[in-house]
Amino acid sequence: MELKKRDNLLPYGKQWLDEADIEAVHQVLRGDFITQGPAIQAFEQKVAEYSGAKYGVAFCNGTAALHGACFAAQIGPRDEVITTPLTFLASSNCVLYQGGIPVFADILPDTYNIDPEQIKAKLTSSTKAVIPVDFSGQPVEIDRIMDIAKDHNLIVIQDAAHSLGAEYKGKKIGAWADMTMFSFHPVKHITTGEGGMIVTDSELFYKRLLQFRNHGMTRDPEEVRSNEGPWYYEMQTLGYNYRMTDIQAALGISQMDKLDKFVEKRRMLADLYEQKLSKIPGVILPHQHKDALSSWHLYVVRFTSEFGTLNRKEIFEALRAMNVGVNVHYIPVYLQPYYRELGYNKGICPNAEAYYENAITLPLFPGMEEEDVEYVVECIKKISLHARDEG
Ligand SMILES: *Cc1c(COP(=O)(O)O)cnc(C)c1O
């Protein structure tokens, strides 16, 4: 049977919005506060509670939230922070913003998450923090990383942009690290358009994050050094305007009501991909660590020579030609020209570089249907047969 090309592009990720979301935003627009109002705290509490942390601090995006976390961890010039190269640029850029030095530790070849042994290998007397990333939604071995951090007096900032709703050893992501970052970009689990949050159990970090988000200012009578009157405010540190609006927070609150359903749907679609793709030779499926329960932000497959003669670029282009919105996550960060100019060289993390050679991200989002998964799989099969014919 001939496979008919679909009319529109199936994106790799997409937000899910419903009437309740639209109504929630309308209510804020009709109310008194569109920023710095009560929706912010309500959203912060909802996310913190869900993820098992005491405090939440909302930011205008996840990158700003990571910057805030590095500030709160007091990362400064010459401090080294260990992170993974297999991540979005923001996970290490946030260290550079603070004048610190990102140090890249290689990934495990099966889960693609940072290798705790490689973290140990990269420790120096200047190491101040670790930023592990739950790649594709699968949690890192956060218990082992917390143990290393405890032994060496490090702060752990978990980049959980991919893993809202995921669990490790039965406990939600957000309840493990010193600070945990979530992103609410439209391709992530819930969206506020742009948005991010740090959750933490530490009152100290919480207070630093609040100040950093708001120009380094405070009005808290317990924090100010003097008090000249009811108008009085103090800038005690150099902060930014990294605030989220109430419009976004209202959307976030409404989206949180659907989070468990979103995650459930993603898990169902990932299962379906696994069932159907496992029959095709030369396709490496995502491996799951026994203690990790992924919330499936991304579904990444890799292609070996068994798949046929086509290389990754040709497979990628063939899928795009069939209107399958594939993507590649990620180019190892230190291979970027900016990082190369800072002195990072090819070869630092061989596993991440090998991964990058043959990985492709397939579409996965809650609005996808089973037929969409079947279509993607049929396209891959067709390309595989084609690859065989020519080989
Ligand atoms: C999306 C993402 C971020 C940044 O989030 P934004 O909200 O887009 O700024 C950081 N780290 C990872 C791994 C991400 O995927």
The ligand as a MOL file (V3000), in Angstrom:
LIG
                    3D

  0  0  0     0  0            999 V3000
M  V30 BEGIN CTAB
M  V30 COUNTS 15 15 0 0 0
M  V30 BEGIN ATOM
M  V30 1 C 13.6960 24.8230 27.4410 0
M  V30 2 C 14.9560 24.6020 28.1810 0
M  V30 3 C 15.5780 25.5960 28.9600 0
M  V30 4 C 15.2120 27.0410 28.9500 0
M  V30 5 O 13.9230 27.3400 29.0940 0
M  V30 6 P 13.2760 28.6680 28.4480 0
M  V30 7 O 12.0090 28.7650 29.2240 0
M  V30 8 O 13.0810 28.4140 26.9930 0
M  V30 9 O 14.1960 29.8150 28.7130 0
M  V30 10 C 16.6740 25.2320 29.7150 0
M  V30 11 N 17.1580 23.9870 29.6980 0
M  V30 12 C 16.6210 23.0260 28.9390 0
M  V30 13 C 17.2070 21.6620 28.9630 0
M  V30 14 C 15.5130 23.3120 28.1350 0
M  V30 15 O 15.0050 22.3540 27.3570 0
M  V30 END ATOM
M  V30 BEGIN BOND
M  V30 1 1 1 2
M  V30 2 1 2 3
M  V30 3 2 2 14
M  V30 4 1 3 4
M  V30 5 2 3 10
M  V30 6 1 4 5
M  V30 7 1 5 6
M  V30 8 2 6 7
M  V30 9 1 6 8
M  V30 10 1 6 9
M  V30 11 1 10 11
M  V30 12 2 11 12
M  V30 13 1 12 13
M  V30 14 1 12 14
M  V30 15 1 14 15
M  V30 END BOND
M  V30 END CTAB
M  END
